[in-house]
Amino acid sequence: MSRYGRITKSGLIYHVINRGNNKQVIFAEDEDYLHYLNTIQRYKKKFGFKLFAFCLMTNHVHMLIQVSGGGSISKIMQSITVAHTKRYNFKYQRSGHVWQGRFMSPLVSSDEHMLTIMRYIEQNPVRASMVGSVEDYHWSSYRLNVREAESLLLEREDNNCFLNLGSDLKSRILQYKQKMRENIETEKLEEIWKTTRKGGNYLSEKFQKQILELLPNRKKRGRPKQQNELIVTY
């Protein structure tokens, strides 16, 4: 299947998935995780993007990012990946690729779909049987999302999905904890897996119609697709 170029527009939200080359370990020590988080924070200042959720696994990462006019998702990820690769190769006295060639970045609509993706990202270590509960994992955004103090990494105050959980911070945190204890329905998990493995986006029906207007106008080889065959993919 042909890939369309990534849609770039200020305000769009992406579920970014980047994997180690050949599934190799990319975080071997605590210091590696901390450096990656510091790198994210550094480039947030440069590009002005917002981070709503993240999970750093042993050989891949998940992030929920909203871009601004300061930089596209491609520029953001290129900067983070290059900085991490240079430091990783220097520390472990190696050379070559650390990350796979192309990261995935399905679009996510800013409604219940986004809250489901946040649950998917922060529950990742539980599904992988690395920990028994989300609060036991050190390298995800869960602990930051449920503490009262604001974080330098997350923009919880700009996250409408979080704000809509309650009338004040304590009630939002309580509802968020409850949501995170609930397993995601199998049907929703399969929809998300399609976006992370086969391309596509995780969007509400309303947003799907709006996003078609942003698709890059590219000519492709072969028989032209009919209008009703248009697929949003990456």
C-alpha positions in Angstrom: 0.0 0.0 0.0 1.3 3.5 -0.9 2.0 5.8 2.0 0.8 9.4 2.0 3.0 12.1 3.5 2.4 13.0 7.1 -0.3 15.6 7.6 1.3 18.7 9.1 -0.8 21.4 10.7 -0.5 23.3 14.0 -2.8 21.9 16.7 -2.9 18.3 15.4 -2.3 15.5 17.9 -0.1 12.5 17.1 0.4 9.1 18.8 4.1 8.6 18.1 5.6 5.2 18.2 9.3 4.7 17.6 11.1 1.4 17.9 14.6 0.3 18.3 16.4 -1.0 15.2 15.8 -4.7 14.9 13.9 -4.5 18.2 17.2 -3.8 20.0 17.3 -2.4 23.6 17.4 1.4 23.6 17.1 1.9 27.3 19.6 -0.3 29.2 20.0 1.8 32.3 18.0 4.4 34.3 20.4 7.0 33.0 19.2 6.2 29.4 15.6 6.8 30.3 16.4 10.1 32.1 18.5 11.4 29.2 15.6 10.7 26.8 13.1 12.6 29.0 15.5 15.5 29.3 15.9 15.5 25.6 12.1 15.7 25.1 12.0 18.6 27.6 14.8 20.4 25.7 13.1 20.2 22.4 9.7 21.1 23.8 11.3 24.5 24.5 12.6 24.8 21.0 9.6 23.6 19.0 6.8 24.5 21.4 5.0 21.2 21.2 2.8 19.8 24.0 3.1 16.4 25.6 0.1 14.7 27.1 1.3 11.2 27.7 4.4 9.0 27.2 5.7 5.6 28.0 9.4 4.5 27.5 9.6 0.8 27.1 12.8 -1.2 26.9 13.0 -1.2 23.0 10.4 1.4 22.0 8.6 4.6 23.0 5.1 5.9 22.9 4.2 9.6 23.1 1.1 11.7 22.6 2.2 15.0 21.1 0.3 18.1 20.0 2.4 20.2 17.5 2.4 24.0 17.2 3.7 26.3 14.5 7.2 25.9 16.0 7.9 22.6 14.3 6.4 19.6 12.5 6.2 16.2 14.1 8.9 15.1 11.7 11.3 17.8 12.8 10.5 17.1 16.5 11.2 13.4 16.2 14.2 13.8 14.0 15.8 16.1 16.6 15.0 13.9 19.6 16.1 10.7 17.8 19.4 12.2 16.6 20.3 13.5 20.0 19.5 10.2 21.7 21.4 8.2 19.0 24.6 10.3 19.4 24.6 10.0 23.1 23.7 6.3 23.0 26.5 5.4 20.5 29.0 7.4 22.5 28.1 5.9 25.8 28.1 2.3 24.6 31.0 2.7 22.2 29.1 1.7 19.1 28.1 3.1 15.7 25.1 2.9 13.3 21.4 3.1 13.7 19.7 2.8 17.1 16.1 3.5 15.9 14.2 1.9 13.0 13.9 3.9 9.8 10.5 5.4 10.1 8.5 6.2 13.2 4.7 5.8 13.2 2.5 8.9 14.0 -1.2 8.2 13.6 -3.4 11.2 14.2 -5.7 11.2 17.2 -8.9 13.2 17.7 -9.1 15.3 20.8 -12.1 13.5 22.3 -12.7 10.1 23.9 -10.4 8.7 21.3 -7.5 10.7 22.9 -8.4 9.5 26.4 -8.3 5.9 25.1 -4.9 6.4 23.6 -3.6 7.9 26.9 -4.9 4.7 28.6 -3.3 2.6 25.9 0.1 4.3 26.3 0.2 4.3 30.1 -1.1 0.7 30.4 1.5 -0.6 28.0 3.8 -2.0 30.7 0.9 -3.9 32.3 -0.1 -5.5 29.0 3.5 -6.5 28.6 3.5 -8.1 32.1 6.4 -5.9 33.2 4.4 -4.6 36.2 1.2 -5.5 38.0 -0.3 -2.0 37.8 0.2 1.3 36.0 1.5 3.1 39.2 4.4 0.5 39.5 6.1 1.6 36.3 8.6 4.5 36.6 9.0 5.5 33.0 5.5 6.5 31.9 3.5 9.7 32.4 0.9 8.1 34.7 2.5 9.3 38.0 2.7 12.8 36.6 -0.9 12.8 35.4 -2.2 11.7 38.9 -0.1 14.0 41.1 -1.4 17.4 42.2 1.7 19.4 41.3 2.1 20.3 37.6 4.9 18.8 35.7 7.5 20.4 33.4 7.1 17.5 31.0 3.3 17.4 30.6 0.7 20.0 29.6 -2.1 18.6 31.8 -3.8 22.1 32.0 -4.1 22.1 28.2 -5.5 18.6 28.0 -9.2 18.9 27.5 -9.7 15.2 27.9 -8.2 15.4 31.4 -10.0 18.7 32.3 -13.4 17.2 31.3 -13.0 14.4 33.9 -14.1 16.7 36.8 -14.8 20.2 38.1 -11.5 20.4 40.1 -8.1 18.8 40.1 -8.8 16.3 42.8 -11.9 15.0 41.1 -10.1 14.8 37.8 -7.2 12.8 39.3 -9.7 10.5 41.0 -11.6 9.8 37.7 -8.3 9.4 35.8 -7.1 6.8 38.3 -10.4 4.9 37.8 -10.1 5.1 34.0 -6.6 3.7 34.2 -7.7 0.7 36.2 -10.1 -0.3 33.5 -8.9 -2.5 30.7 -9.5 -1.2 27.2 -12.1 -3.1 25.3 -10.7 -5.7 22.8 -12.4 -4.0 19.9 -10.8 -0.6 20.7 -7.4 -2.3 21.2 -7.6 -3.9 17.8 -8.4 -0.5 16.2 -5.4 1.0 17.9 -3.1 -1.9 16.9 -4.1 -1.3 13.3 -2.9 2.3 13.5 0.4 1.3 15.1 1.2 -1.6 12.7 -0.6 -1.0 9.4 -0.9 2.8 9.3 -4.1 4.9 9.5 -5.4 7.2 12.2 -7.5 6.9 15.4 -10.2 9.4 14.8 -13.9 10.1 15.6 -16.2 10.0 12.6 -16.5 13.8 12.7 -12.8 14.3 12.6 -12.3 11.8 9.9 -14.3 14.0 7.5 -12.4 17.1 8.5 -9.0 15.5 8.1 -9.6 14.4 4.5 -9.2 18.1 3.5 -5.7 18.1 4.9 -4.4 15.1 2.9 -1.4 16.0 0.7 -2.3 16.1 -2.9 0.1 13.5 -4.4 0.1 11.8 -7.7 0.7 8.0 -7.6 1.6 5.5 -10.2 -1.1 3.1 -11.4 -4.8 3.4 -11.7 -6.2 6.5 -9.9 -8.3 5.7 -6.8 -12.0 6.5 -6.9 -13.0 9.3 -4.5 -14.7 6.7 -2.1 -11.5 4.7 -2.0 -9.4 7.4 -0.4 -7.5 6.1 2.7 -5.8 8.2 5.3 -2.5 6.4 5.9 1.2 7.0 6.5 
